[in-house]
Amino acid sequence: MVARNEIIVCGAEVADAEILTEKCKRAFDSDSDVGAPGPGGPPGYDSMEWNSHAIKNAYLQYYKVVSGNDIVGGFIAGDRGPGYQVCERIWIDPNHMRKGIGQKVFELVWGQYPSADLWVLDTPEWNLRTKPFYEKVGFVQIGTTHHLPQWSQRYYEKRISAGFPKAMSKIGNLHNDQKLVIVEGRVDRIASPRTVSSRKTGEQLKVAEAVLTDDTSSIGLVLWNDQIRQVEEGSRIRIENGYVKEFRDELQLGVGEWGLIITLL
């Protein structure tokens, strides 16, 4: 039993999915009070099936937040490489907001990952509640993402340790067949998009070739379809979940299906 005012964070079980879904839906739907265009949330936020699968997902760590005898929120953690942790989602039941629970949850979760170099997360630009909260607990906005068609997202990180993160690479150190690449650089050039046919399906695809440069080297960056609009010449970007392939004796960097392009500030 948990003391009345004590907050604990522990692994969620499938049996918790129903109550976690209920609390999650209430929390995200309340965003309509702080800038959201209406009730709603991230994919599966109101689905017991989605939350059950997420609890069982070996690539995620799904925590329940308990106060007294009640589940009052949840936290889903992931990673994009060694020491590169991601807050996929955090939510607190609206009846328990503004009681310091969210800050306590972050502190407890961070304690579970002593080898973390940094934590990252994103949040909609319209959200008037999350910006001051994340900044209060030590996150700093480093950029924006534009992968969603409806709005842009603020992208935050919190550095835990000094030095260059273990999961990140310099362009000069990239090699053929490397996966799960995290790299930053300046977009020196973007060619005009052209249309090609998929070898697998025959469908028409848009592709644009760019050049990404850091202080060690440059590499060709291949952008497909919706990725093209997310990148501007002269901007600095971070790519997460990229991959490297050799094409005509030159290394090329691509953005994976679950990859992310962050436009750095």
ROKOL-805850 format. One record per residue (C-alpha): residue number from 1; x negated, y, z negated; chain. Coordinates in nm, 2 decimals. Each point is the difference from the previous one (the first is absolute). Example, Ala and Ser with C-alpha at 12.3 -4.5 7.8 and 13.67 -1.06 7.14 Angstrom:
<rs>
+-----+--------+--------+--------+---+
:   k :     px :     py :     pz : c :
+-----+--------+--------+--------+---+
:   1 :  -1.23 :  -0.45 :  -0.78 : A :
:   2 :  -0.14 :   0.34 :   0.07 : A :
+-----+--------+--------+--------+---+
</rs>
This chain:
<rs>
+-----+--------+--------+--------+---+
:   k :     px :     py :     pz : c :
+-----+--------+--------+--------+---+
:   1 :   0.00 :   0.00 :   0.00 : A :
:   2 :  -0.12 :   0.35 :   0.09 : A :
:   3 :   0.02 :   0.28 :  -0.26 : A :
:   4 :   0.27 :   0.25 :   0.08 : A :
:   5 :  -0.23 :   0.28 :   0.12 : A :
:   6 :  -0.28 :  -0.22 :   0.13 : A :
:   7 :  -0.05 :  -0.03 :   0.38 : A :
:   8 :  -0.16 :  -0.31 :   0.14 : A :
:   9 :  -0.07 :  -0.10 :   0.36 : A :
:  10 :  -0.01 :  -0.37 :   0.09 : A :
:  11 :   0.04 :  -0.22 :   0.30 : A :
:  12 :   0.36 :  -0.02 :   0.14 : A :
:  13 :   0.17 :  -0.33 :   0.05 : A :
:  14 :   0.26 :  -0.09 :   0.26 : A :
:  15 :   0.26 :  -0.01 :  -0.28 : A :
:  16 :  -0.06 :   0.38 :  -0.04 : A :
:  17 :   0.07 :   0.08 :   0.36 : A :
:  18 :   0.37 :   0.09 :  -0.05 : A :
:  19 :  -0.06 :   0.26 :  -0.27 : A :
:  20 :  -0.32 :   0.13 :   0.17 : A :
:  21 :   0.20 :   0.06 :   0.32 : A :
:  22 :   0.27 :   0.18 :  -0.19 : A :
:  23 :  -0.25 :   0.23 :  -0.18 : A :
:  24 :  -0.19 :   0.05 :   0.33 : A :
:  25 :   0.31 :   0.10 :   0.19 : A :
:  26 :   0.11 :   0.24 :  -0.28 : A :
:  27 :  -0.34 :   0.16 :  -0.01 : A :
:  28 :  -0.05 :   0.05 :   0.38 : A :
:  29 :   0.36 :   0.11 :   0.06 : A :
:  30 :  -0.06 :   0.27 :  -0.26 : A :
:  31 :  -0.26 :   0.16 :   0.23 : A :
:  32 :   0.30 :   0.17 :   0.17 : A :
:  33 :  -0.02 :   0.24 :  -0.30 : A :
:  34 :  -0.36 :   0.09 :   0.08 : A :
:  35 :  -0.01 :   0.06 :   0.37 : A :
:  36 :   0.10 :  -0.33 :   0.17 : A :
:  37 :   0.25 :   0.05 :   0.28 : A :
:  38 :   0.23 :  -0.26 :  -0.17 : A :
:  39 :   0.00 :  -0.32 :  -0.20 : A :
:  40 :  -0.26 :  -0.26 :   0.12 : A :
:  41 :  -0.34 :  -0.13 :  -0.05 : A :
:  42 :  -0.29 :  -0.21 :   0.15 : A :
:  43 :   0.08 :  -0.32 :   0.18 : A :
:  44 :   0.17 :  -0.26 :  -0.22 : A :
:  45 :   0.03 :   0.23 :  -0.30 : A :
:  46 :   0.37 :  -0.10 :  -0.05 : A :
:  47 :  -0.04 :  -0.36 :   0.10 : A :
:  48 :  -0.03 :  -0.28 :  -0.26 : A :
:  49 :  -0.13 :  -0.23 :   0.27 : A :
:  50 :  -0.28 :   0.24 :   0.09 : A :
:  51 :  -0.10 :   0.05 :  -0.36 : A :
:  52 :   0.00 :  -0.38 :  -0.06 : A :
:  53 :  -0.23 :  -0.05 :   0.29 : A :
:  54 :  -0.23 :   0.28 :  -0.12 : A :
:  55 :  -0.02 :  -0.15 :  -0.34 : A :
:  56 :  -0.11 :  -0.33 :   0.16 : A :
:  57 :  -0.24 :   0.17 :   0.25 : A :
:  58 :  -0.35 :  -0.11 :  -0.08 : A :
:  59 :  -0.14 :   0.32 :   0.15 : A :
:  60 :   0.19 :   0.23 :  -0.23 : A :
:  61 :   0.01 :   0.04 :  -0.38 : A :
:  62 :   0.35 :   0.08 :  -0.11 : A :
:  63 :   0.04 :   0.13 :  -0.35 : A :
:  64 :   0.31 :   0.07 :  -0.21 : A :
:  65 :   0.00 :   0.29 :  -0.24 : A :
:  66 :   0.16 :  -0.09 :  -0.33 : A :
:  67 :   0.11 :   0.23 :  -0.28 : A :
:  68 :   0.15 :  -0.18 :  -0.31 : A :
:  69 :   0.19 :  -0.29 :   0.15 : A :
:  70 :   0.09 :   0.18 :   0.33 : A :
:  71 :  -0.16 :   0.00 :   0.34 : A :
:  72 :  -0.02 :   0.37 :   0.08 : A :
:  73 :  -0.21 :   0.01 :   0.31 : A :
:  74 :  -0.25 :  -0.17 :   0.23 : A :
:  75 :  -0.34 :   0.03 :   0.16 : A :
:  76 :  -0.13 :  -0.18 :   0.31 : A :
:  77 :  -0.38 :   0.00 :   0.05 : A :
:  78 :  -0.19 :  -0.11 :   0.30 : A :
:  79 :  -0.35 :   0.04 :   0.14 : A :
:  80 :  -0.17 :   0.08 :   0.33 : A :
:  81 :  -0.34 :  -0.14 :  -0.10 : A :
:  82 :  -0.23 :  -0.05 :  -0.30 : A :
:  83 :   0.07 :   0.27 :  -0.25 : A :
:  84 :   0.24 :   0.18 :   0.23 : A :
:  85 :   0.33 :  -0.02 :  -0.18 : A :
:  86 :   0.34 :   0.12 :   0.12 : A :
:  87 :   0.30 :   0.11 :  -0.19 : A :
:  88 :   0.26 :  -0.14 :   0.24 : A :
:  89 :   0.29 :   0.11 :  -0.21 : A :
:  90 :   0.08 :   0.13 :  -0.35 : A :
:  91 :   0.34 :   0.08 :  -0.13 : A :
:  92 :   0.17 :   0.07 :  -0.34 : A :
:  93 :   0.37 :  -0.02 :  -0.07 : A :
:  94 :   0.14 :   0.36 :   0.01 : A :
:  95 :   0.13 :  -0.05 :  -0.35 : A :
:  96 :  -0.36 :  -0.04 :  -0.12 : A :
:  97 :  -0.17 :   0.27 :   0.20 : A :
:  98 :  -0.17 :   0.30 :  -0.16 : A :
:  99 :  -0.11 :  -0.21 :  -0.30 : A :
: 100 :  -0.36 :  -0.05 :   0.10 : A :
: 101 :   0.06 :  -0.36 :   0.11 : A :
: 102 :  -0.14 :   0.05 :   0.35 : A :
: 103 :  -0.33 :   0.14 :  -0.12 : A :
: 104 :  -0.02 :  -0.29 :  -0.26 : A :
: 105 :   0.07 :  -0.25 :   0.28 : A :
: 106 :  -0.29 :   0.13 :   0.21 : A :
: 107 :  -0.24 :  -0.02 :  -0.30 : A :
: 108 :   0.10 :  -0.36 :  -0.07 : A :
: 109 :  -0.02 :  -0.11 :   0.36 : A :
: 110 :  -0.34 :   0.17 :   0.05 : A :
: 111 :  -0.12 :  -0.20 :  -0.30 : A :
: 112 :   0.08 :  -0.32 :   0.19 : A :
: 113 :  -0.26 :   0.09 :   0.28 : A :
: 114 :  -0.33 :   0.09 :  -0.17 : A :
: 115 :  -0.19 :  -0.05 :   0.32 : A :
: 116 :   0.21 :   0.25 :   0.21 : A :
: 117 :  -0.19 :   0.28 :   0.18 : A :
: 118 :   0.32 :   0.19 :   0.08 : A :
: 119 :   0.38 :  -0.01 :   0.02 : A :
: 120 :   0.20 :   0.13 :   0.29 : A :
: 121 :   0.37 :   0.07 :   0.06 : A :
: 122 :   0.23 :   0.21 :   0.22 : A :
: 123 :   0.32 :   0.19 :  -0.06 : A :
: 124 :   0.24 :   0.19 :   0.23 : A :
: 125 :  -0.08 :   0.37 :   0.05 : A :
: 126 :   0.35 :   0.09 :  -0.10 : A :
: 127 :  -0.02 :  -0.16 :  -0.35 : A :
: 128 :  -0.01 :   0.27 :  -0.26 : A :
: 129 :  -0.04 :  -0.24 :  -0.29 : A :
: 130 :  -0.29 :  -0.23 :   0.10 : A :
: 131 :  -0.24 :   0.28 :   0.10 : A :
: 132 :  -0.05 :   0.15 :  -0.35 : A :
: 133 :   0.02 :  -0.34 :  -0.16 : A :
: 134 :  -0.27 :  -0.16 :   0.20 : A :
: 135 :  -0.22 :   0.30 :  -0.03 : A :
: 136 :   0.06 :   0.00 :  -0.38 : A :
: 137 :  -0.14 :  -0.36 :  -0.03 : A :
: 138 :  -0.31 :   0.09 :   0.20 : A :
: 139 :   0.08 :  -0.07 :   0.37 : A :
: 140 :  -0.13 :   0.25 :   0.25 : A :
: 141 :   0.16 :   0.05 :   0.35 : A :
: 142 :  -0.26 :  -0.08 :   0.26 : A :
: 143 :   0.22 :   0.01 :   0.31 : A :
: 144 :   0.33 :  -0.08 :   0.17 : A :
: 145 :   0.14 :  -0.29 :   0.20 : A :
: 146 :   0.23 :   0.02 :   0.30 : A :
: 147 :   0.10 :  -0.36 :   0.06 : A :
: 148 :   0.36 :   0.05 :  -0.10 : A :
: 149 :   0.23 :   0.15 :   0.26 : A :
: 150 :   0.21 :   0.19 :  -0.26 : A :
: 151 :  -0.26 :   0.20 :  -0.20 : A :
: 152 :  -0.37 :   0.02 :  -0.09 : A :
: 153 :  -0.14 :  -0.15 :  -0.32 : A :
: 154 :  -0.25 :   0.15 :  -0.24 : A :
: 155 :  -0.29 :  -0.23 :  -0.05 : A :
: 156 :  -0.17 :  -0.01 :  -0.34 : A :
: 157 :  -0.30 :  -0.17 :  -0.16 : A :
: 158 :  -0.14 :  -0.02 :  -0.35 : A :
: 159 :  -0.37 :  -0.08 :  -0.02 : A :
: 160 :  -0.09 :  -0.22 :  -0.29 : A :
: 161 :  -0.37 :  -0.05 :   0.06 : A :
: 162 :  -0.26 :   0.23 :   0.16 : A :
: 163 :  -0.18 :  -0.09 :   0.33 : A :
: 164 :   0.11 :  -0.13 :   0.33 : A :
: 165 :   0.29 :  -0.26 :  -0.04 : A :
: 166 :  -0.09 :  -0.36 :   0.06 : A :
: 167 :   0.29 :  -0.06 :   0.24 : A :
: 168 :  -0.09 :   0.29 :   0.23 : A :
: 169 :  -0.25 :  -0.01 :   0.29 : A :
: 170 :  -0.22 :   0.24 :   0.18 : A :
: 171 :   0.04 :  -0.01 :   0.38 : A :
: 172 :  -0.36 :  -0.09 :   0.04 : A :
: 173 :   0.05 :  -0.31 :  -0.20 : A :
: 174 :   0.30 :  -0.13 :   0.19 : A :
: 175 :  -0.04 :  -0.33 :   0.18 : A :
: 176 :   0.19 :  -0.22 :   0.25 : A :
: 177 :   0.31 :  -0.19 :  -0.14 : A :
: 178 :   0.00 :   0.20 :  -0.32 : A :
: 179 :   0.35 :   0.02 :  -0.15 : A :
: 180 :   0.17 :   0.19 :  -0.28 : A :
: 181 :  -0.22 :   0.30 :   0.09 : A :
: 182 :   0.03 :   0.33 :  -0.19 : A :
: 183 :  -0.19 :   0.28 :   0.16 : A :
: 184 :   0.01 :   0.38 :   0.03 : A :
: 185 :  -0.12 :   0.23 :   0.27 : A :
: 186 :   0.06 :   0.29 :   0.23 : A :
: 187 :   0.20 :  -0.05 :   0.32 : A :
: 188 :  -0.24 :   0.15 :   0.26 : A :
: 189 :   0.20 :  -0.08 :   0.31 : A :
: 190 :   0.34 :  -0.15 :   0.11 : A :
: 191 :   0.06 :  -0.09 :   0.36 : A :
: 192 :   0.34 :   0.04 :   0.15 : A :
: 193 :   0.23 :  -0.30 :  -0.06 : A :
: 194 :   0.05 :  -0.25 :   0.28 : A :
: 195 :   0.24 :  -0.28 :   0.05 : A :
: 196 :  -0.10 :  -0.36 :   0.01 : A :
: 197 :   0.18 :  -0.33 :   0.01 : A :
: 198 :  -0.03 :  -0.24 :  -0.29 : A :
: 199 :  -0.18 :  -0.32 :   0.09 : A :
: 200 :   0.23 :  -0.21 :  -0.23 : A :
: 201 :   0.34 :   0.15 :   0.07 : A :
: 202 :  -0.03 :   0.22 :   0.31 : A :
: 203 :   0.16 :   0.30 :  -0.19 : A :
: 204 :  -0.13 :   0.35 :   0.08 : A :
: 205 :  -0.22 :   0.14 :  -0.27 : A :
: 206 :  -0.16 :   0.34 :  -0.05 : A :
: 207 :  -0.37 :   0.01 :  -0.09 : A :
: 208 :  -0.25 :   0.28 :  -0.07 : A :
: 209 :  -0.37 :  -0.02 :  -0.06 : A :
: 210 :  -0.17 :   0.23 :  -0.25 : A :
: 211 :  -0.34 :   0.03 :  -0.16 : A :
: 212 :  -0.04 :   0.00 :  -0.38 : A :
: 213 :  -0.32 :   0.13 :  -0.16 : A :
: 214 :  -0.15 :   0.01 :  -0.35 : A :
: 215 :  -0.35 :   0.08 :  -0.13 : A :
: 216 :  -0.13 :  -0.33 :   0.12 : A :
: 217 :   0.13 :  -0.06 :   0.35 : A :
: 218 :   0.30 :   0.01 :   0.23 : A :
: 219 :   0.24 :  -0.27 :   0.12 : A :
: 220 :   0.28 :  -0.02 :   0.26 : A :
: 221 :   0.35 :   0.01 :  -0.16 : A :
: 222 :   0.28 :  -0.16 :   0.19 : A :
: 223 :   0.35 :   0.13 :  -0.08 : A :
: 224 :   0.32 :  -0.17 :   0.11 : A :
: 225 :   0.35 :   0.14 :   0.04 : A :
: 226 :   0.12 :   0.18 :  -0.31 : A :
: 227 :  -0.36 :   0.02 :  -0.14 : A :
: 228 :  -0.08 :   0.25 :   0.28 : A :
: 229 :   0.22 :   0.28 :  -0.14 : A :
: 230 :  -0.15 :  -0.04 :  -0.35 : A :
: 231 :  -0.35 :   0.11 :   0.10 : A :
: 232 :  -0.12 :   0.34 :   0.12 : A :
: 233 :  -0.34 :   0.08 :   0.15 : A :
: 234 :  -0.22 :   0.18 :  -0.25 : A :
: 235 :   0.17 :  -0.14 :  -0.30 : A :
: 236 :  -0.15 :  -0.22 :  -0.27 : A :
: 237 :   0.17 :  -0.32 :  -0.07 : A :
: 238 :  -0.02 :  -0.31 :  -0.21 : A :
: 239 :   0.10 :  -0.34 :   0.14 : A :
: 240 :   0.11 :  -0.28 :  -0.23 : A :
: 241 :   0.04 :  -0.36 :   0.11 : A :
: 242 :  -0.19 :   0.06 :   0.33 : A :
: 243 :  -0.19 :  -0.26 :   0.20 : A :
: 244 :  -0.31 :   0.00 :   0.23 : A :
: 245 :  -0.03 :  -0.18 :   0.33 : A :
: 246 :  -0.26 :   0.00 :   0.27 : A :
: 247 :   0.11 :   0.11 :   0.34 : A :
: 248 :  -0.24 :   0.02 :   0.30 : A :
: 249 :  -0.30 :  -0.01 :  -0.24 : A :
: 250 :   0.14 :   0.29 :  -0.21 : A :
: 251 :   0.16 :  -0.02 :  -0.34 : A :
: 252 :   0.36 :   0.13 :  -0.02 : A :
: 253 :   0.20 :   0.08 :  -0.31 : A :
: 254 :   0.37 :  -0.07 :  -0.01 : A :
: 255 :   0.28 :   0.05 :  -0.25 : A :
: 256 :   0.16 :  -0.32 :  -0.12 : A :
: 257 :   0.37 :  -0.08 :   0.00 : A :
: 258 :   0.02 :   0.09 :  -0.37 : A :
: 259 :  -0.26 :   0.27 :   0.04 : A :
: 260 :   0.02 :   0.37 :  -0.10 : A :
: 261 :  -0.13 :   0.32 :   0.14 : A :
: 262 :  -0.05 :   0.28 :  -0.25 : A :
: 263 :  -0.07 :   0.35 :   0.12 : A :
: 264 :  -0.24 :   0.14 :  -0.26 : A :
: 265 :   0.03 :   0.35 :  -0.14 : A :
+-----+--------+--------+--------+---+
</rs>
